[in-house]
Amino acid sequence: MESPEVRRWPAPLAGRLPPEAGPEQVAALVATLWLQIDQALHPIIGHRGVAALYHRGVTLSAADHPWLLVGHPGLLPVIDPAALRATLVQRTADEAAAGGSALFQTFLALLTSLVGPSLTDRLLLPVWAHPSAVSPAQDSSS
């Protein structure tokens, strides 16, 4: 599902977590990013559209990370970052980061296939660059 357009996106968790981050920190960041993605996209494709792409992404990502389906509520009209977070905290930090990153990349590939790389960039780049997405452990302003 990965296309050349998606490969140029930075790893969604890169630089946002300290090296010693545990599964709880990884899960919290992943959940926060999904809320921000939903916020960025729902005015364009609606909450149901975001949820449909998210759920398809979970299903596709589960080919390499089958545990992503554990506790996954199935197709809902909205995304459920809390369910994803609950699943991620049960894995090691590395597994949680790999599964969360795979889900982001799959979602990006799906979105890009629908709206193209340019619009995907314009819609989601603010999420990756958004200061509130940076973990407090990485915040050097204080």
C-alpha positions, 0 to 999 in steps of 0.5 A: 500500500506504500506509494512513493508519495507516502514514503517522503513523509517523515516517520510520524513519531520521529523526534517526538518521544525520548529514546527511553519512552515506554509504551504509555508515552508512545500510546499517548502520542499516537492517540493525540496524533489521531485526534489531530488527524480527525480534527484536520480532516473532518471538515473535508471528508467528515468524521465518518470518512476519517473513520472509514479510512482509519478502520481500513488502515487498521485492517491493512496494518494488521497484516504485519501487526495482527495485535492491532485488531485486539480490542478494535471496535470495528467500523464505527462512525468516528475513530476511537483513539482510546481503544487504539491506546489501550491496545498499544500500552499492552505492547513493548514501546518498540512494538507500539511505535512500529504498529502506530507508525504502520497505521499512520503510513497506511492511512496516508497511503489510503488518503493519498490514493483518494485525494492526491499527494498535494492535498494530503500534504496540505491537509496533514502537514500541520498535524506533523508540525503542530507544536502540541503534538510534541511530547512534553519530554521534548519541549525545550521551551520551559 
